[in-house]
Amino acid sequence: MNQPKFEIGDRVTYESPVLPYQKCRGIGNVVMETAGHYYITWEDHPEMSCPHLKVILFDPSNKLVKVSDLLEPETPQPSEIDTLPEITKPKKIKKPKPKPSLPEGIKLGDHVCNLETGSIGKVVHLCDRCINIATDGSIESHNLELGAPRLEILQNSDAHLTVGNRVIFVAKGFGLEGKIGTITEEEFDKRKKITRQTIAWDDGTSSKYHYRGSNTLREFLEPNKIGNLPETPARDLHGYFEHYQPVVKGAKSYWYRRYVYVDISGKLRHHHVPNKLCESIEALWRSGASAKEICLALGKQYSSKNSA
């Protein structure tokens, strides 16, 4: 069953109201028309437009008629009501939402500082709707439709700092600001494409999940190196630890930890560290043991050319 043909502004009502809401709605105005619906604003809900199918599928009581086609009951001053001009509501045109603009100059992989929270991290996802920033241990996600965050691109990256460097923590918001320590080992995460660094702080604590290039560290210069005296690189007396993945053709790859040091002749040497000895050997290294002492603890020779 088809509904009668209505025009925008027609006053309509239910021809045979049965349901309670049909009896209460009274008279409505047709405010919009689509391919399959009429949109009507009723007296009991003037703030919303209710859709009505042009083709009635089930309930015939949903049929609408024009008020002018019915004999309306007597109302006070009927002549005045009939002569009042009907005002049609203008058709609402939905304005498209403006496409949010990206923070100016920021690109994937940049290290940024959130000026509102003080957090520092790396941009790991960037599109026209959101930006994700990986900070130390979490990921901040910002919906650009709600407004772009106030970000500052950090120019001085700490990506050059590696094992053996003395560092100071400079980022705010992590509870580590001002701590001084040494980068002791690195591990590359192939899945996330990031390098995690372990930092042994001078107060005896350590951080195992610092991201290289997160701009939270600065190189720390010892007091005796500051001034007009020329800086001389300190000799690596007791080496460092690292995770290593040997590449053997046709064999299954695996990771293991090894101790790397420079022998007396200046050659770089390394020894495998068994998993059960990792903690004890690292504790010995942090206590200030020499490379020779660490090699002896591993049951290895310090150097074939070193008699000291």
Residue frames as qw, qx, qy, qz and C-alpha x, y, z in Angstrom:
[[0.000, 0.890, 0.455, 0.000, 0.00, 0.00, 0.00],
 [0.439, 0.315, 0.002, 0.841, 1.41, 3.38, -1.02],
 [0.142, -0.576, -0.382, 0.708, 1.16, 6.54, 1.02],
 [0.351, 0.882, 0.315, 0.012, -0.56, 9.48, -0.71],
 [0.564, 0.393, 0.016, 0.726, 1.69, 11.94, -2.48],
 [0.338, -0.862, -0.237, 0.293, 2.77, 14.74, -0.09],
 [0.428, 0.714, -0.082, 0.548, 4.65, 17.95, -0.65],
 [0.441, -0.031, -0.451, 0.775, 7.03, 19.71, 1.71],
 [0.146, -0.097, 0.197, -0.965, 4.92, 21.72, 4.15],
 [0.576, -0.307, -0.558, -0.512, 1.75, 19.56, 3.92],
 [0.409, -0.319, 0.579, -0.629, -0.11, 19.07, 7.20],
 [0.614, 0.022, -0.745, -0.258, -0.81, 15.38, 7.75],
 [0.545, -0.346, 0.551, -0.528, -2.28, 13.03, 10.35],
 [0.124, -0.057, 0.989, 0.053, -2.94, 9.31, 10.76],
 [0.471, -0.132, -0.499, -0.715, -6.04, 8.16, 8.86],
 [0.821, -0.382, -0.316, -0.285, -6.96, 5.38, 11.36],
 [0.038, 0.592, -0.668, 0.449, -4.81, 5.69, 14.47],
 [0.863, -0.259, -0.415, -0.129, -4.61, 2.49, 16.51],
 [0.697, -0.061, -0.437, 0.566, -1.39, 2.58, 18.50],
 [0.346, -0.795, -0.329, 0.373, -1.06, 4.98, 21.47],
 [0.351, -0.405, 0.195, 0.821, 1.67, 7.05, 19.87],
 [0.130, 0.330, 0.624, 0.697, -0.45, 7.46, 16.72],
 [0.213, -0.786, -0.570, -0.112, -3.35, 8.81, 18.78],
 [0.427, -0.734, -0.162, 0.504, -1.11, 11.24, 20.68],
 [0.474, -0.080, 0.306, 0.822, 0.80, 12.73, 17.80],
 [0.237, 0.758, 0.313, -0.520, -2.09, 14.67, 16.31],
 [0.576, 0.813, 0.089, 0.009, -1.03, 16.77, 13.33],
 [0.631, -0.414, 0.319, 0.573, 2.42, 16.98, 11.75],
 [0.361, 0.849, -0.166, -0.348, 4.23, 18.84, 9.00],
 [0.906, 0.239, 0.160, 0.311, 6.16, 17.19, 6.17],
 [0.206, -0.900, 0.237, 0.303, 9.65, 18.70, 6.38],
 [0.020, -0.584, 0.727, 0.361, 11.75, 16.49, 4.11],
 [0.916, 0.267, 0.131, -0.269, 11.40, 13.76, 1.46],
 [0.210, -0.503, 0.786, 0.292, 13.82, 11.03, 0.37],
 [0.371, 0.166, -0.771, -0.490, 13.52, 8.17, -2.09],
 [0.444, -0.223, -0.865, -0.069, 11.77, 5.90, 0.38],
 [0.312, -0.486, -0.650, 0.494, 10.60, 8.11, 3.26],
 [0.089, -0.803, -0.167, -0.565, 8.71, 11.20, 4.30],
 [0.411, -0.080, -0.554, 0.720, 10.13, 13.03, 7.32],
 [0.310, -0.715, -0.413, -0.471, 7.41, 14.54, 9.54],
 [0.130, 0.166, -0.542, 0.814, 7.60, 16.81, 12.58],
 [0.391, -0.548, -0.717, -0.179, 4.71, 15.98, 14.93],
 [0.292, -0.775, -0.013, -0.561, 3.02, 18.15, 17.53],
 [0.812, -0.582, 0.014, -0.040, 4.09, 15.88, 20.40],
 [0.754, -0.294, 0.228, 0.542, 7.73, 15.81, 19.23],
 [0.364, 0.928, 0.059, -0.054, 8.40, 19.17, 17.52],
 [0.232, -0.812, 0.488, 0.221, 12.16, 18.85, 18.09],
 [0.389, -0.258, 0.833, 0.297, 12.68, 15.75, 15.91],
 [0.578, 0.363, -0.362, -0.635, 11.80, 14.58, 12.40],
 [0.668, -0.070, 0.720, -0.176, 10.24, 11.11, 12.26],
 [0.159, 0.273, -0.748, -0.584, 10.70, 8.98, 9.10],
 [0.708, 0.244, 0.501, -0.434, 7.65, 7.28, 7.51],
 [0.394, -0.024, 0.802, 0.448, 7.85, 4.75, 4.69],
 [0.378, 0.271, -0.281, -0.839, 6.25, 5.73, 1.40],
 [0.642, -0.007, -0.670, -0.371, 5.19, 2.11, 0.95],
 [0.610, -0.393, 0.448, -0.522, 3.28, 0.56, 3.89],
 [0.344, 0.279, -0.891, -0.102, 4.40, -3.04, 4.35],
 [0.243, -0.166, -0.925, 0.241, 2.47, -4.35, 7.35],
 [0.034, -0.521, -0.655, 0.546, 0.24, -2.14, 9.50],
 [0.163, 0.611, 0.510, 0.583, -2.43, -0.18, 7.50],
 [0.299, -0.878, -0.335, 0.167, -2.91, 2.13, 10.50],
 [0.490, -0.408, 0.166, 0.752, 0.37, 3.79, 9.45],
 [0.336, 0.543, 0.500, 0.586, -1.36, 5.37, 6.47],
 [0.151, -0.407, -0.189, 0.881, -1.26, 9.18, 6.45],
 [0.241, 0.723, 0.568, 0.311, -3.71, 11.68, 4.99],
 [0.175, 0.319, -0.024, 0.931, -3.69, 15.41, 4.46],
 [0.006, 0.373, 0.617, -0.693, -5.50, 17.38, 7.13],
 [0.300, 0.282, -0.144, -0.900, -7.22, 19.37, 4.40],
 [0.417, -0.016, -0.782, -0.464, -8.81, 16.16, 3.08],
 [0.287, -0.335, -0.855, 0.271, -10.55, 15.44, 6.41],
 [0.306, -0.751, -0.279, -0.514, -13.47, 17.12, 8.10],
 [0.329, 0.170, -0.604, 0.706, -11.66, 18.51, 11.11],
 [0.313, -0.650, -0.663, 0.201, -13.69, 18.87, 14.35],
 [0.020, -0.913, -0.155, -0.377, -14.81, 22.30, 15.33],
 [0.608, -0.178, -0.293, 0.716, -12.12, 24.36, 17.04],
 [0.102, -0.823, -0.251, 0.499, -12.19, 27.87, 18.45],
 [0.187, 0.807, -0.200, -0.524, -12.11, 30.46, 15.66],
 [0.789, 0.126, 0.543, 0.259, -11.80, 27.95, 12.79],
 [0.506, 0.839, 0.150, 0.135, -11.76, 30.72, 10.21],
 [0.113, -0.921, 0.372, 0.034, -8.64, 32.25, 11.73],
 [0.660, -0.357, 0.635, 0.183, -6.79, 28.93, 11.81],
 [0.739, 0.427, 0.483, 0.198, -7.65, 28.20, 8.19],
 [0.370, 0.917, 0.048, 0.142, -6.50, 31.61, 7.01],
 [0.429, -0.788, 0.380, 0.223, -3.14, 31.57, 8.79],
 [0.606, 0.643, -0.457, -0.098, -0.28, 31.10, 6.37],
 [0.958, -0.245, 0.090, 0.118, 1.65, 27.89, 6.80],
 [0.032, 0.861, -0.505, -0.052, 5.34, 28.34, 7.28],
 [0.971, 0.145, -0.166, 0.089, 7.46, 25.55, 5.92],
 [0.589, -0.694, 0.323, 0.258, 10.69, 24.78, 7.65],
 [0.415, 0.747, -0.480, -0.197, 13.73, 25.18, 5.43],
 [0.978, 0.075, -0.179, 0.073, 15.45, 21.99, 4.48],
 [0.503, -0.771, 0.363, 0.144, 18.48, 21.46, 6.66],
 [0.739, 0.580, -0.319, 0.126, 21.70, 21.07, 4.75],
 [0.821, -0.510, 0.104, 0.235, 24.37, 19.19, 6.62],
 [0.228, 0.884, -0.407, -0.006, 27.72, 20.85, 6.28],
 [0.898, 0.136, -0.355, 0.220, 30.58, 18.42, 5.82],
 [0.645, -0.727, 0.059, 0.228, 32.91, 18.26, 8.77],
 [0.280, 0.868, -0.411, -0.008, 36.21, 19.96, 8.04],
 [0.921, 0.107, -0.295, 0.230, 39.05, 17.52, 7.60],
 [0.541, -0.812, 0.109, 0.190, 41.42, 17.93, 10.53],
 [0.484, 0.773, -0.372, 0.169, 44.88, 19.14, 9.65],
 [0.875, -0.120, -0.295, 0.364, 48.00, 17.33, 10.81],
 [0.437, -0.814, 0.059, 0.379, 50.42, 19.05, 13.18],
 [0.470, 0.864, -0.179, -0.034, 52.63, 21.15, 10.94],
 [0.229, 0.738, -0.628, 0.091, 55.97, 19.62, 10.03],
 [0.558, -0.350, 0.715, -0.235, 55.57, 16.40, 12.01],
 [0.697, 0.324, -0.541, -0.342, 56.19, 13.09, 10.21],
 [0.967, -0.215, -0.106, -0.089, 56.37, 9.42, 11.08],
 [0.834, 0.068, -0.258, 0.483, 59.43, 8.58, 13.18],
 [0.096, 0.677, -0.201, 0.702, 59.91, 12.09, 14.62],
 [0.462, -0.307, -0.649, 0.521, 60.71, 12.46, 18.30],
 [0.153, -0.641, -0.219, -0.720, 58.33, 14.96, 19.87],
 [0.155, -0.124, -0.666, 0.719, 57.49, 16.53, 23.22],
 [0.197, -0.701, -0.632, -0.265, 53.86, 17.07, 24.29],
 [0.134, 0.372, -0.221, 0.892, 53.87, 20.66, 25.53],
 [0.585, -0.508, -0.122, -0.620, 50.69, 20.07, 27.55],
 [0.912, -0.394, -0.076, -0.083, 51.88, 17.02, 29.53],
 [0.195, -0.806, 0.558, 0.031, 55.65, 17.20, 29.14],
 [0.861, -0.063, 0.501, 0.061, 55.87, 13.59, 27.88],
 [0.151, 0.658, -0.589, -0.445, 58.44, 12.70, 25.22],
 [0.759, 0.090, 0.644, -0.036, 58.07, 9.96, 22.63],
 [0.134, -0.221, 0.706, 0.659, 58.31, 8.81, 19.03],
 [0.636, 0.337, 0.002, -0.694, 55.59, 9.16, 16.37],
 [0.318, -0.120, 0.931, 0.136, 54.72, 5.55, 15.44],
 [0.257, 0.512, 0.789, 0.222, 51.42, 6.12, 13.57],
 [0.054, 0.439, 0.020, -0.897, 50.19, 9.14, 11.64],
 [0.192, 0.439, 0.764, 0.432, 47.09, 9.60, 9.45],
 [0.080, -0.410, -0.209, -0.884, 44.43, 12.23, 8.73],
 [0.607, -0.583, -0.354, -0.407, 42.42, 11.18, 11.81],
 [0.751, -0.659, 0.029, 0.018, 44.86, 10.29, 14.59],
 [0.380, 0.677, -0.551, 0.307, 48.46, 10.37, 15.76],
 [0.900, -0.414, -0.132, 0.039, 50.05, 7.76, 18.06],
 [0.153, 0.783, -0.499, 0.338, 53.16, 8.54, 20.11],
 [0.879, -0.173, -0.409, 0.174, 55.18, 5.79, 21.81],
 [0.191, -0.818, 0.376, -0.392, 56.51, 7.00, 25.15],
 [0.129, 0.382, -0.870, 0.283, 58.43, 5.08, 27.80],
 [0.109, 0.081, 0.938, -0.320, 56.20, 2.04, 28.43],
 [0.370, 0.583, 0.623, -0.367, 52.95, 3.29, 26.84],
 [0.248, 0.266, 0.554, 0.749, 51.41, 4.73, 23.67],
 [0.168, 0.496, 0.318, -0.791, 49.55, 8.05, 23.58],
 [0.240, 0.407, 0.737, 0.482, 46.77, 8.21, 20.98],
 [0.092, 0.437, 0.180, -0.877, 45.29, 11.58, 19.95],
 [0.391, 0.607, 0.680, 0.131, 42.09, 11.92, 17.88],
 [0.246, -0.049, 0.205, 0.946, 42.78, 14.79, 15.47],
 [0.148, -0.591, -0.600, -0.519, 39.02, 15.31, 14.96],
 [0.467, -0.784, -0.385, 0.138, 38.93, 16.60, 18.54],
 [0.033, -0.978, 0.201, -0.033, 41.89, 18.89, 17.99],
 [0.763, 0.387, -0.381, 0.351, 45.60, 18.40, 17.36],
 [0.693, -0.621, -0.153, 0.332, 47.87, 18.18, 20.46],
 [0.075, 0.960, -0.267, 0.023, 50.52, 20.83, 21.04],
 [0.937, -0.096, 0.136, 0.306, 53.71, 19.05, 19.99],
 [0.027, 0.903, -0.385, -0.189, 57.29, 20.17, 19.60],
 [0.911, 0.331, -0.198, 0.145, 59.78, 18.33, 17.40],
 [0.610, -0.703, 0.284, 0.230, 62.97, 17.53, 19.31],
 [0.550, 0.772, -0.319, -0.025, 66.04, 18.29, 17.25],
 [0.010, 0.625, -0.755, 0.198, 68.73, 16.89, 19.55],
 [0.925, -0.069, -0.272, -0.257, 68.27, 13.13, 19.30],
 [0.463, -0.607, 0.635, -0.117, 69.96, 10.67, 21.66],
 [0.956, 0.257, 0.018, -0.138, 70.07, 7.98, 18.94],
 [0.527, 0.647, -0.504, 0.223, 73.88, 8.23, 18.80],
 [0.374, -0.570, 0.618, -0.391, 74.30, 7.11, 22.43],
 [0.839, 0.116, -0.509, -0.150, 75.29, 3.47, 22.72],
 [0.882, -0.391, -0.222, 0.144, 76.80, 0.93, 25.10],
 [0.679, -0.063, -0.180, 0.709, 79.44, 2.45, 27.37],
 [0.072, 0.561, 0.082, 0.821, 78.19, 6.05, 27.15],
 [0.173, -0.321, -0.613, 0.701, 77.66, 7.98, 30.37],
 [0.113, -0.518, -0.522, -0.668, 74.20, 9.60, 30.26],
 [0.079, 0.168, 0.533, -0.825, 71.87, 11.82, 32.26],
 [0.068, 0.567, 0.806, 0.152, 68.07, 11.56, 32.11],
 [0.058, -0.064, -0.007, 0.996, 66.57, 14.91, 31.05],
 [0.308, -0.384, -0.603, -0.627, 62.92, 14.19, 30.17],
 [0.298, -0.139, 0.485, -0.810, 60.20, 15.28, 32.59],
 [0.756, -0.034, -0.068, -0.650, 57.25, 13.20, 33.70],
 [0.813, 0.111, -0.571, -0.033, 59.02, 9.85, 34.27],
 [0.716, -0.689, 0.075, -0.085, 60.39, 10.44, 37.79],
 [0.884, -0.053, 0.092, 0.454, 63.97, 9.94, 36.56],
 [0.306, 0.899, -0.019, 0.312, 64.98, 13.51, 35.77],
 [0.136, -0.867, 0.431, -0.211, 68.61, 14.22, 36.69],
 [0.885, -0.300, 0.355, 0.038, 69.67, 10.57, 37.22],
 [0.240, 0.743, -0.595, -0.189, 73.15, 9.69, 35.94],
 [0.862, -0.128, 0.489, -0.051, 74.19, 6.27, 34.72],
 [0.056, -0.467, 0.749, 0.467, 75.86, 4.15, 32.04],
 [0.831, 0.286, -0.147, -0.454, 74.33, 2.31, 29.06],
 [0.483, -0.427, 0.765, -0.011, 75.34, -1.31, 29.64],
 [0.344, 0.065, 0.888, 0.297, 73.63, -3.28, 26.86],
 [0.445, 0.321, -0.174, -0.818, 71.35, -3.05, 23.84],
 [0.392, 0.173, 0.902, 0.051, 68.78, -5.38, 22.26],
 [0.254, 0.163, -0.398, -0.866, 67.12, -4.84, 18.88],
 [0.536, 0.314, 0.682, -0.386, 63.43, -5.77, 18.57],
 [0.153, -0.013, 0.729, 0.667, 62.96, -6.96, 14.99],
 [0.057, 0.609, 0.783, 0.114, 59.16, -6.87, 15.20],
 [0.080, -0.909, -0.318, 0.258, 58.85, -3.31, 16.51],
 [0.584, 0.577, 0.030, 0.570, 62.05, -2.10, 14.77],
 [0.242, -0.903, 0.163, -0.316, 63.35, -0.46, 17.95],
 [0.602, 0.255, -0.603, 0.457, 66.44, -0.83, 20.10],
 [0.633, -0.744, -0.152, -0.152, 66.01, -1.26, 23.85],
 [0.381, 0.540, -0.522, 0.539, 68.82, -0.13, 26.08],
 [0.717, -0.554, -0.389, 0.166, 69.65, -1.13, 29.65],
 [0.135, 0.740, -0.258, 0.606, 70.98, 1.70, 31.82],
 [0.675, -0.345, -0.512, 0.405, 72.76, 1.07, 35.11],
 [0.123, -0.904, -0.037, -0.407, 72.17, 4.15, 37.26],
 [0.314, 0.474, -0.582, 0.582, 74.81, 5.30, 39.72],
 [0.494, -0.405, 0.390, -0.663, 72.38, 4.87, 42.63],
 [0.267, -0.165, 0.940, -0.133, 72.33, 1.07, 42.09],
 [0.645, 0.435, 0.497, -0.385, 69.03, 0.85, 40.18],
 [0.224, -0.126, 0.718, 0.647, 68.61, 0.11, 36.49],
 [0.595, 0.488, 0.148, -0.622, 66.22, 0.74, 33.59],
 [0.490, -0.068, 0.817, 0.296, 65.83, -2.13, 31.12],
 [0.416, 0.593, 0.668, 0.172, 63.33, -0.68, 28.68],
 [0.011, 0.733, -0.073, -0.676, 64.77, 2.62, 27.49],
 [0.716, 0.584, 0.360, 0.129, 64.19, 3.20, 23.76],
 [0.487, -0.234, 0.283, 0.793, 67.19, 4.37, 21.79],
 [0.104, 0.262, 0.439, 0.853, 66.36, 7.64, 20.07],
 [0.226, -0.719, -0.656, -0.041, 63.52, 8.60, 22.44],
 [0.152, 0.623, -0.058, 0.765, 65.28, 11.90, 23.28],
 [0.647, -0.725, -0.181, -0.151, 65.10, 11.30, 27.02],
 [0.794, -0.395, 0.042, 0.461, 68.87, 11.15, 27.54],
 [0.293, 0.921, -0.235, 0.100, 71.82, 13.47, 27.07],
 [0.785, 0.209, -0.395, 0.430, 75.50, 12.58, 27.19],
 [0.535, -0.844, -0.025, 0.023, 76.91, 13.25, 30.64],
 [0.521, 0.611, -0.384, 0.457, 80.36, 14.79, 30.86],
 [0.719, -0.416, -0.395, 0.393, 82.31, 13.95, 33.98],
 [0.213, -0.960, -0.063, 0.168, 83.34, 17.02, 36.04],
 [0.516, -0.539, 0.398, 0.533, 87.03, 16.56, 35.20],
 [0.489, 0.285, 0.606, 0.560, 86.18, 16.71, 31.49],
 [0.109, 0.910, 0.379, 0.124, 84.44, 20.07, 31.68],
 [0.322, -0.801, 0.130, 0.488, 86.63, 23.09, 31.04],
 [0.378, 0.821, -0.322, -0.282, 89.29, 24.13, 28.63],
 [0.381, -0.426, 0.805, 0.158, 91.31, 20.93, 28.93],
 [0.518, 0.260, -0.619, -0.529, 91.18, 18.75, 25.82],
 [0.847, -0.134, 0.319, -0.403, 89.04, 15.67, 26.25],
 [0.172, 0.402, -0.884, -0.165, 90.76, 12.30, 25.88],
 [0.812, -0.123, -0.344, -0.456, 88.64, 9.24, 25.33],
 [0.542, -0.479, 0.624, -0.296, 88.71, 6.89, 28.31],
 [0.291, 0.271, -0.895, -0.200, 89.97, 3.39, 27.62],
 [0.832, -0.212, -0.169, -0.484, 87.35, 0.67, 27.93],
 [0.062, -0.497, 0.820, -0.277, 88.79, -1.36, 30.82],
 [0.335, 0.007, 0.895, -0.295, 85.99, -3.76, 31.50],
 [0.045, -0.110, -0.828, -0.548, 83.80, -3.86, 28.37],
 [0.531, 0.070, 0.154, -0.830, 80.06, -4.33, 28.11],
 [0.425, 0.165, 0.887, -0.076, 77.31, -6.92, 27.54],
 [0.421, 0.312, -0.294, -0.800, 75.25, -7.32, 24.39],
 [0.776, 0.228, 0.542, -0.226, 72.70, -9.63, 22.78],
 [0.066, 0.496, -0.672, -0.546, 74.06, -11.25, 19.64],
 [0.844, 0.307, 0.327, -0.293, 72.39, -13.25, 16.88],
 [0.303, -0.378, 0.730, 0.482, 74.80, -15.33, 14.82],
 [0.705, 0.501, -0.076, -0.495, 73.92, -15.84, 11.18],
 [0.355, -0.278, 0.871, 0.198, 74.64, -19.42, 10.09],
 [0.515, 0.247, -0.470, -0.673, 73.45, -20.51, 6.65],
 [0.634, -0.041, -0.729, -0.256, 70.98, -23.36, 6.89],
 [0.359, -0.184, -0.775, 0.486, 70.81, -23.25, 10.70],
 [0.273, -0.807, -0.502, -0.149, 68.10, -21.87, 12.98],
 [0.191, 0.560, -0.236, 0.771, 68.97, -18.39, 14.23],
 [0.605, -0.623, -0.470, 0.154, 69.03, -17.71, 17.95],
 [0.030, -0.862, 0.189, -0.469, 70.05, -14.98, 20.40],
 [0.785, -0.347, -0.363, 0.362, 72.62, -15.23, 23.17],
 [0.216, -0.973, 0.079, -0.037, 74.38, -12.84, 25.52],
 [0.827, 0.164, -0.152, 0.515, 78.08, -12.22, 25.33],
 [0.402, -0.832, 0.008, 0.383, 80.68, -10.13, 27.15],
 [0.629, 0.655, 0.057, 0.415, 82.71, -7.82, 24.91],
 [0.456, -0.819, 0.103, 0.333, 86.01, -6.20, 25.91],
 [0.510, 0.798, -0.292, 0.131, 89.21, -4.78, 24.47],
 [0.901, -0.258, -0.091, 0.336, 92.35, -6.74, 25.34],
 [0.445, -0.711, 0.141, 0.526, 95.75, -5.22, 26.07],
 [0.441, -0.032, 0.551, 0.707, 96.72, -5.31, 22.41],
 [0.241, 0.327, -0.061, -0.912, 93.67, -3.25, 21.44],
 [0.257, -0.074, -0.831, -0.488, 91.72, -6.08, 19.82],
 [0.624, -0.158, 0.137, -0.753, 87.99, -6.47, 20.44],
 [0.240, 0.065, -0.969, 0.017, 87.22, -9.85, 22.00],
 [0.649, -0.253, 0.036, -0.716, 84.09, -11.51, 23.37],
 [0.062, 0.079, -0.977, 0.185, 83.01, -14.51, 25.46],
 [0.514, -0.384, -0.601, -0.477, 79.65, -16.28, 25.66],
 [0.221, -0.245, 0.593, -0.734, 77.81, -15.77, 28.99],
 [0.235, -0.270, -0.929, -0.092, 75.61, -18.74, 30.05],
 [0.377, -0.613, -0.337, -0.608, 72.09, -17.82, 31.13],
 [0.727, -0.561, -0.383, 0.102, 72.63, -19.15, 34.66],
 [0.606, -0.243, -0.139, 0.745, 75.66, -16.87, 35.12],
 [0.190, 0.671, 0.282, 0.659, 74.17, -13.67, 33.66],
 [0.396, -0.876, -0.160, -0.225, 73.13, -12.10, 36.96],
 [0.747, -0.555, 0.060, 0.362, 76.32, -12.97, 38.84],
 [0.620, 0.148, 0.239, 0.732, 78.60, -11.83, 36.01],
 [0.065, 0.752, 0.251, 0.606, 76.71, -8.55, 35.58],
 [0.551, -0.828, -0.099, -0.024, 76.85, -7.95, 39.34],
 [0.758, -0.293, 0.141, 0.565, 80.62, -8.55, 39.22],
 [0.428, 0.446, 0.282, 0.734, 80.91, -6.09, 36.32],
 [0.179, -0.858, -0.223, -0.426, 78.90, -3.41, 38.14],
 [0.690, -0.685, -0.062, 0.227, 81.11, -3.79, 41.22],
 [0.062, 0.926, -0.345, -0.141, 84.04, -2.51, 39.16],
 [0.815, -0.204, 0.490, 0.233, 85.77, -5.76, 38.32],
 [0.037, 0.598, -0.545, -0.586, 88.32, -5.67, 35.54],
 [0.764, 0.366, -0.321, -0.424, 87.96, -7.49, 32.24],
 [0.354, 0.354, -0.857, 0.119, 90.51, -10.07, 33.38],
 [0.268, -0.054, 0.775, -0.570, 88.50, -10.85, 36.52],
 [0.714, 0.282, 0.158, -0.621, 85.30, -11.21, 34.51],
 [0.652, 0.422, -0.582, -0.243, 87.00, -13.54, 32.01],
 [0.137, 0.255, -0.906, 0.308, 88.35, -15.71, 34.84],
 [0.484, 0.083, 0.580, -0.650, 84.85, -15.88, 36.37],
 [0.781, 0.386, -0.078, -0.485, 83.60, -17.17, 33.00],
 [0.842, -0.154, 0.491, 0.163, 86.43, -19.72, 32.84],
 [0.681, 0.683, 0.120, 0.235, 88.00, -17.97, 29.85],
 [0.629, -0.144, 0.023, 0.764, 91.39, -16.45, 29.13],
 [0.024, 0.833, 0.143, -0.533, 91.60, -12.66, 29.20],
 [0.522, 0.798, -0.241, -0.181, 94.08, -12.54, 26.27],
 [0.962, 0.053, -0.005, 0.270, 96.71, -14.84, 24.94],
 [0.522, 0.520, -0.156, 0.658, 99.13, -11.91, 24.72],
 [0.292, -0.757, 0.153, -0.564, 98.37, -10.48, 28.16],
 [0.625, 0.019, -0.687, 0.370, 100.48, -11.67, 31.04],
 [0.119, -0.349, 0.366, -0.855, 99.16, -9.11, 33.54]]
